[in-house]
Amino acid sequence: MKKRSLFYEFKKGLVAENPVLIMLLGLCSTLAVSNKAINSLSMALAVFFVLFFSSLIIGLIKNIIPDQVRIPSFILVIATFVTLADLFMKAKFPAISKALGPYIPLIVVNCIILGRQEAFVSKNSLAASLMDAIGMSLGYLWVIVLLGMVRELLGFGTIFGVRVLGSWFKPWLVMVLPPGSFITLGIFVGVLNWLRSKGGKA
């Protein structure tokens, strides 16, 4: 198999193998917390932290983990960093932590996190694993933040809590409810697929 560059491992997660729009992973948290941009950004940063540092640790110790306990070991490493992120958020940003509810602890079983450890980190070099983690995290970040911005704008008339649309605007209640997340993400996926079909491989 042809060896791919570190830059390729980084950029593939942004669009070509985007974890949300292409692989449709991590949709539970993506759909649940993206009613406001600040919630989306907070979740994305937590995922970035967990994915990067779990990839780092697993990349360093993967060769000494017996195959029989590989998955439980990965989950233990991931759970450690999820706990750190959860406790930090509860201590420093209690309002955001409350808004995100159980979705920070549920990062432990997020398919993006565990999937990258099993499918990529366990089979590739540490440098490639870290580039993959950064690219996948940023791919997740731009999608969920943009989703949150669109839903917040149409649902509240604000972006990151700043009023954008005036008093004339009547908020679309559906955008802050679960159907709004499905509708908006569906439009995102449809637009990306249309662009890829017109312009070839993204």
Phi and psi in degrees as GROMACS dihedral restraints (atoms count N, CA, C in turn):
[ dihedral_restraints ]
;  ai    aj    ak    al  type     phi  dphi    fc
    3     4     5     6     1   -65.1    20    10
    4     5     6     7     1   132.1    20    10
    6     7     8     9     1   -73.8    20    10
    7     8     9    10     1   130.8    20    10
    9    10    11    12     1   -98.8    20    10
   10    11    12    13     1   150.2    20    10
   12    13    14    15     1   -72.4    20    10
   13    14    15    16     1   160.7    20    10
   15    16    17    18     1   -63.9    20    10
   16    17    18    19     1   -34.2    20    10
   18    19    20    21     1   -64.7    20    10
   19    20    21    22     1   -38.8    20    10
   21    22    23    24     1   -63.2    20    10
   22    23    24    25     1   -43.4    20    10
   24    25    26    27     1   -62.0    20    10
   25    26    27    28     1   -30.9    20    10
   27    28    29    30     1   -74.4    20    10
   28    29    30    31     1   -50.0    20    10
   30    31    32    33     1   -75.5    20    10
   31    32    33    34     1   -22.9    20    10
   33    34    35    36     1   -62.7    20    10
   34    35    36    37     1   -30.6    20    10
   36    37    38    39     1   -75.0    20    10
   37    38    39    40     1   -16.7    20    10
   39    40    41    42     1   -70.4    20    10
   40    41    42    43     1   -44.5    20    10
   42    43    44    45     1  -137.7    20    10
   43    44    45    46     1   -58.8    20    10
   45    46    47    48     1   -55.3    20    10
   46    47    48    49     1   -38.9    20    10
   48    49    50    51     1  -125.6    20    10
   49    50    51    52     1    38.5    20    10
   51    52    53    54     1   -54.2    20    10
   52    53    54    55     1   128.6    20    10
   54    55    56    57     1   -63.5    20    10
   55    56    57    58     1   -27.6    20    10
   57    58    59    60     1   -94.4    20    10
   58    59    60    61     1   -52.5    20    10
   60    61    62    63     1   -79.3    20    10
   61    62    63    64     1   -29.9    20    10
   63    64    65    66     1  -103.0    20    10
   64    65    66    67     1   -52.0    20    10
   66    67    68    69     1   -88.0    20    10
   67    68    69    70     1   -12.1    20    10
   69    70    71    72     1    54.5    20    10
   70    71    72    73     1    46.9    20    10
   72    73    74    75     1  -105.4    20    10
   73    74    75    76     1   156.2    20    10
   75    76    77    78     1    65.4    20    10
   76    77    78    79     1    26.4    20    10
   78    79    80    81     1   -70.3    20    10
   79    80    81    82     1   -27.0    20    10
   81    82    83    84     1   -57.4    20    10
   82    83    84    85     1   -55.3    20    10
   84    85    86    87     1   -70.1    20    10
   85    86    87    88     1   -36.4    20    10
   87    88    89    90     1   -59.1    20    10
   88    89    90    91     1   -46.0    20    10
   90    91    92    93     1   -76.3    20    10
   91    92    93    94     1   -32.4    20    10
   93    94    95    96     1   -77.4    20    10
   94    95    96    97     1   -37.5    20    10
   96    97    98    99     1  -105.9    20    10
   97    98    99   100     1     1.2    20    10
   99   100   101   102     1   -90.1    20    10
  100   101   102   103     1    25.0    20    10
  102   103   104   105     1   -77.1    20    10
  103   104   105   106     1   -17.0    20    10
  105   106   107   108     1  -136.5    20    10
  106   107   108   109     1   147.0    20    10
  108   109   110   111     1   -64.1    20    10
  109   110   111   112     1   -38.0    20    10
  111   112   113   114     1   -66.9    20    10
  112   113   114   115     1   -36.0    20    10
  114   115   116   117     1   -66.1    20    10
  115   116   117   118     1   -41.5    20    10
  117   118   119   120     1   -62.0    20    10
  118   119   120   121     1   -45.6    20    10
  120   121   122   123     1   -63.6    20    10
  121   122   123   124     1   -41.2    20    10
  123   124   125   126     1   -63.1    20    10
  124   125   126   127     1   -44.4    20    10
  126   127   128   129     1   -63.7    20    10
  127   128   129   130     1   -42.0    20    10
  129   130   131   132     1   -63.2    20    10
  130   131   132   133     1   -40.7    20    10
  132   133   134   135     1   -67.7    20    10
  133   134   135   136     1   -36.6    20    10
  135   136   137   138     1   -65.0    20    10
  136   137   138   139     1   -42.4    20    10
  138   139   140   141     1   -64.2    20    10
  139   140   141   142     1   -41.2    20    10
  141   142   143   144     1   -58.7    20    10
  142   143   144   145     1   -49.2    20    10
  144   145   146   147     1   -58.6    20    10
  145   146   147   148     1   -49.1    20    10
  147   148   149   150     1   -67.4    20    10
  148   149   150   151     1   -45.2    20    10
  150   151   152   153     1   -66.3    20    10
  151   152   153   154     1   -42.8    20    10
  153   154   155   156     1   -65.5    20    10
  154   155   156   157     1   -50.7    20    10
  156   157   158   159     1   -75.8    20    10
  157   158   159   160     1   -30.3    20    10
  159   160   161   162     1   -69.4    20    10
  160   161   162   163     1   -36.8    20    10
  162   163   164   165     1   -64.2    20    10
  163   164   165   166     1   -39.3    20    10
  165   166   167   168     1   -62.5    20    10
  166   167   168   169     1   -51.3    20    10
  168   169   170   171     1   -67.1    20    10
  169   170   171   172     1   -45.9    20    10
  171   172   173   174     1   -65.7    20    10
  172   173   174   175     1   -37.0    20    10
  174   175   176   177     1   -61.6    20    10
  175   176   177   178     1   -31.3    20    10
  177   178   179   180     1   -80.3    20    10
  178   179   180   181     1   -31.7    20    10
  180   181   182   183     1  -111.5    20    10
  181   182   183   184     1     1.7    20    10
  183   184   185   186     1   -59.1    20    10
  184   185   186   187     1   -32.7    20    10
  186   187   188   189     1   -74.5    20    10
  187   188   189   190     1   -12.5    20    10
  189   190   191   192     1  -108.3    20    10
  190   191   192   193     1     3.7    20    10
  192   193   194   195     1   -90.4    20    10
  193   194   195   196     1   121.2    20    10
  195   196   197   198     1   -61.7    20    10
  196   197   198   199     1   144.2    20    10
  198   199   200   201     1   -58.1    20    10
  199   200   201   202     1   -32.8    20    10
  201   202   203   204     1   -64.4    20    10
  202   203   204   205     1   -25.7    20    10
  204   205   206   207     1  -121.3    20    10
  205   206   207   208     1    24.6    20    10
  207   208   209   210     1   -62.6    20    10
  208   209   210   211     1   -54.0    20    10
  210   211   212   213     1   -63.2    20    10
  211   212   213   214     1   -48.2    20    10
  213   214   215   216     1   -58.1    20    10
  214   215   216   217     1   -36.2    20    10
  216   217   218   219     1   -66.5    20    10
  217   218   219   220     1   -41.8    20    10
  219   220   221   222     1   -60.5    20    10
  220   221   222   223     1   -45.7    20    10
  222   223   224   225     1   -62.7    20    10
  223   224   225   226     1   -38.2    20    10
  225   226   227   228     1   -63.4    20    10
  226   227   228   229     1   -43.0    20    10
  228   229   230   231     1   -63.6    20    10
  229   230   231   232     1   -47.2    20    10
  231   232   233   234     1   -60.6    20    10
  232   233   234   235     1   -44.4    20    10
  234   235   236   237     1   -62.3    20    10
  235   236   237   238     1   -32.7    20    10
  237   238   239   240     1   -61.9    20    10
  238   239   240   241     1   -47.2    20    10
  240   241   242   243     1   -74.3    20    10
  241   242   243   244     1   -31.3    20    10
  243   244   245   246     1   -63.1    20    10
  244   245   246   247     1   -42.3    20    10
  246   247   248   249     1   -61.8    20    10
  247   248   249   250     1   -42.3    20    10
  249   250   251   252     1   -61.3    20    10
  250   251   252   253     1   -46.3    20    10
  252   253   254   255     1   -63.3    20    10
  253   254   255   256     1   -41.2    20    10
  255   256   257   258     1   -66.0    20    10
  256   257   258   259     1   -45.4    20    10
  258   259   260   261     1   -67.0    20    10
  259   260   261   262     1   -39.0    20    10
  261   262   263   264     1   -62.1    20    10
  262   263   264   265     1   -45.2    20    10
  264   265   266   267     1   -66.3    20    10
  265   266   267   268     1   -39.0    20    10
  267   268   269   270     1   -65.6    20    10
  268   269   270   271     1   -34.8    20    10
  270   271   272   273     1   -78.3    20    10
  271   272   273   274     1   -40.8    20    10
  273   274   275   276     1   -98.8    20    10
  274   275   276   277     1   -31.3    20    10
  276   277   278   279     1  -134.0    20    10
  277   278   279   280     1    67.5    20    10
  279   280   281   282     1   -61.5    20    10
  280   281   282   283     1   -34.2    20    10
  282   283   284   285     1   -65.9    20    10
  283   284   285   286     1   -44.4    20    10
  285   286   287   288     1   -67.3    20    10
  286   287   288   289     1   -40.6    20    10
  288   289   290   291     1   -58.6    20    10
  289   290   291   292     1   -42.1    20    10
  291   292   293   294     1   -66.5    20    10
  292   293   294   295     1   -38.5    20    10
  294   295   296   297     1   -66.2    20    10
  295   296   297   298     1   -36.3    20    10
  297   298   299   300     1   -77.7    20    10
  298   299   300   301     1   -20.7    20    10
  300   301   302   303     1    58.6    20    10
  301   302   303   304     1  -130.7    20    10
  303   304   305   306     1   -81.4    20    10
  304   305   306   307     1    -0.6    20    10
  306   307   308   309     1   -76.9    20    10
  307   308   309   310     1   -20.1    20    10
  309   310   311   312     1   -70.1    20    10
  310   311   312   313     1   -52.7    20    10
  312   313   314   315     1   -57.4    20    10
  313   314   315   316     1   -31.7    20    10
  315   316   317   318     1   -72.8    20    10
  316   317   318   319     1    -5.3    20    10
  318   319   320   321     1   -58.8    20    10
  319   320   321   322     1   -26.6    20    10
  321   322   323   324     1   -52.3    20    10
  322   323   324   325     1   -39.9    20    10
  324   325   326   327     1  -106.2    20    10
  325   326   327   328     1    16.7    20    10
  327   328   329   330     1   -65.4    20    10
  328   329   330   331     1   128.0    20    10
  330   331   332   333     1   -62.6    20    10
  331   332   333   334     1   -28.3    20    10
  333   334   335   336     1   -63.2    20    10
  334   335   336   337     1   -45.7    20    10
  336   337   338   339     1   -68.8    20    10
  337   338   339   340     1   -60.5    20    10
  339   340   341   342     1   -65.0    20    10
  340   341   342   343     1   -36.9    20    10
  342   343   344   345     1   -61.7    20    10
  343   344   345   346     1   -40.4    20    10
  345   346   347   348     1   -67.9    20    10
  346   347   348   349     1   -35.5    20    10
  348   349   350   351     1   -66.1    20    10
  349   350   351   352     1   -45.0    20    10
  351   352   353   354     1   -76.1    20    10
  352   353   354   355     1   -44.1    20    10
  354   355   356   357     1   -84.1    20    10
  355   356   357   358     1   -26.0    20    10
  357   358   359   360     1  -123.1    20    10
  358   359   360   361     1   -58.0    20    10
  360   361   362   363     1   -60.1    20    10
  361   362   363   364     1   -40.3    20    10
  363   364   365   366     1   -68.6    20    10
  364   365   366   367     1   -12.6    20    10
  366   367   368   369     1  -119.1    20    10
  367   368   369   370     1    -1.0    20    10
  369   370   371   372     1  -130.9    20    10
  370   371   372   373     1   172.4    20    10
  372   373   374   375     1   -69.3    20    10
  373   374   375   376     1   164.2    20    10
  375   376   377   378     1   -63.2    20    10
  376   377   378   379     1   -43.8    20    10
  378   379   380   381     1   -62.1    20    10
  379   380   381   382     1   -45.6    20    10
  381   382   383   384     1   -64.2    20    10
  382   383   384   385     1   -37.3    20    10
  384   385   386   387     1   -64.6    20    10
  385   386   387   388     1   -40.4    20    10
  387   388   389   390     1   -69.5    20    10
  388   389   390   391     1   -39.4    20    10
  390   391   392   393     1   -63.9    20    10
  391   392   393   394     1   -40.3    20    10
  393   394   395   396     1   -62.0    20    10
  394   395   396   397     1   -43.9    20    10
  396   397   398   399     1   -62.7    20    10
  397   398   399   400     1   -43.3    20    10
  399   400   401   402     1   -65.0    20    10
  400   401   402   403     1   -46.2    20    10
  402   403   404   405     1   -63.2    20    10
  403   404   405   406     1   -45.3    20    10
  405   406   407   408     1   -64.9    20    10
  406   407   408   409     1   -39.0    20    10
  408   409   410   411     1   -64.7    20    10
  409   410   411   412     1   -44.4    20    10
  411   412   413   414     1   -68.3    20    10
  412   413   414   415     1   -34.2    20    10
  414   415   416   417     1   -62.7    20    10
  415   416   417   418     1   -42.5    20    10
  417   418   419   420     1   -65.3    20    10
  418   419   420   421     1   -41.5    20    10
  420   421   422   423     1   -62.3    20    10
  421   422   423   424     1   -49.8    20    10
  423   424   425   426     1   -67.1    20    10
  424   425   426   427     1   -32.7    20    10
  426   427   428   429     1   -70.8    20    10
  427   428   429   430     1   -49.9    20    10
  429   430   431   432     1   -70.2    20    10
  430   431   432   433     1   -34.0    20    10
  432   433   434   435     1   -69.4    20    10
  433   434   435   436     1   -43.5    20    10
  435   436   437   438     1   -63.2    20    10
  436   437   438   439     1   -39.7    20    10
  438   439   440   441     1   -60.6    20    10
  439   440   441   442     1   -44.7    20    10
  441   442   443   444     1   -64.5    20    10
  442   443   444   445     1   -38.7    20    10
  444   445   446   447     1   -65.4    20    10
  445   446   447   448     1   -43.8    20    10
  447   448   449   450     1   -65.0    20    10
  448   449   450   451     1   -45.7    20    10
  450   451   452   453     1   -66.6    20    10
  451   452   453   454     1   -40.0    20    10
  453   454   455   456     1   -67.2    20    10
  454   455   456   457     1   -40.5    20    10
  456   457   458   459     1   -61.8    20    10
  457   458   459   460     1   -47.0    20    10
  459   460   461   462     1   -81.0    20    10
  460   461   462   463     1   -24.4    20    10
  462   463   464   465     1   -91.2    20    10
  463   464   465   466     1   -27.4    20    10
  465   466   467   468     1  -127.7    20    10
  466   467   468   469     1   -15.3    20    10
  468   469   470   471     1    80.5    20    10
  469   470   471   472     1    13.2    20    10
  471   472   473   474     1  -127.4    20    10
  472   473   474   475     1   165.4    20    10
  474   475   476   477     1  -135.1    20    10
  475   476   477   478     1   121.9    20    10
  477   478   479   480     1    53.3    20    10
  478   479   480   481     1    37.1    20    10
  480   481   482   483     1    79.7    20    10
  481   482   483   484     1    -1.2    20    10
  483   484   485   486     1   -95.9    20    10
  484   485   486   487     1   126.6    20    10
  486   487   488   489     1   -63.5    20    10
  487   488   489   490     1   123.2    20    10
  489   490   491   492     1  -111.6    20    10
  490   491   492   493     1   -45.4    20    10
  492   493   494   495     1   -98.0    20    10
  493   494   495   496     1   136.2    20    10
  495   496   497   498     1   -72.7    20    10
  496   497   498   499     1  -173.3    20    10
  498   499   500   501     1   -65.5    20    10
  499   500   501   502     1   -17.1    20    10
  501   502   503   504     1   -69.1    20    10
  502   503   504   505     1   -21.8    20    10
  504   505   506   507     1   -80.3    20    10
  505   506   507   508     1   129.5    20    10
  507   508   509   510     1   -98.0    20    10
  508   509   510   511     1   112.6    20    10
  510   511   512   513     1   -57.2    20    10
  511   512   513   514     1   143.5    20    10
  513   514   515   516     1   -88.6    20    10
  514   515   516   517     1   102.6    20    10
  516   517   518   519     1   -57.6    20    10
  517   518   519   520     1   -33.9    20    10
  519   520   521   522     1   -60.0    20    10
  520   521   522   523     1   -26.8    20    10
  522   523   524   525     1   -72.7    20    10
  523   524   525   526     1   -21.4    20    10
  525   526   527   528     1   -99.4    20    10
  526   527   528   529     1     1.1    20    10
  528   529   530   531     1  -102.1    20    10
  529   530   531   532     1   163.9    20    10
  531   532   533   534     1   -50.4    20    10
  532   533   534   535     1   -41.3    20    10
  534   535   536   537     1   -58.0    20    10
  535   536   537   538     1   -32.1    20    10
  537   538   539   540     1   -63.1    20    10
  538   539   540   541     1   -35.7    20    10
  540   541   542   543     1   -68.6    20    10
  541   542   543   544     1   -40.3    20    10
  543   544   545   546     1   -66.2    20    10
  544   545   546   547     1   -43.6    20    10
  546   547   548   549     1   -61.8    20    10
  547   548   549   550     1   -48.4    20    10
  549   550   551   552     1   -66.1    20    10
  550   551   552   553     1   -45.5    20    10
  552   553   554   555     1   -64.5    20    10
  553   554   555   556     1   -38.1    20    10
  555   556   557   558     1   -60.9    20    10
  556   557   558   559     1   -40.0    20    10
  558   559   560   561     1   -64.5    20    10
  559   560   561   562     1   -43.4    20    10
  561   562   563   564     1   -57.7    20    10
  562   563   564   565     1   -49.1    20    10
  564   565   566   567     1   -63.2    20    10
  565   566   567   568     1   -42.4    20    10
  567   568   569   570     1   -63.2    20    10
  568   569   570   571     1   -43.5    20    10
  570   571   572   573     1   -64.3    20    10
  571   572   573   574     1   -43.7    20    10
  573   574   575   576     1   -63.5    20    10
  574   575   576   577     1   -42.8    20    10
  576   577   578   579     1   -63.8    20    10
  577   578   579   580     1   -37.2    20    10
  579   580   581   582     1   -65.6    20    10
  580   581   582   583     1   -43.8    20    10
  582   583   584   585     1   -63.9    20    10
  583   584   585   586     1   -40.2    20    10
  585   586   587   588     1   -66.2    20    10
  586   587   588   589     1   -35.7    20    10
  588   589   590   591     1   -71.4    20    10
  589   590   591   592     1   -29.9    20    10
  591   592   593   594     1   -81.5    20    10
  592   593   594   595     1   -38.4    20    10
  594   595   596   597     1  -104.7    20    10
  595   596   597   598     1     5.0    20    10
  597   598   599   600     1    82.6    20    10
  598   599   600   601     1  -157.0    20    10
  600   601   602   603     1   -64.4    20    10
  601   602   603   604     1   130.1    20    10
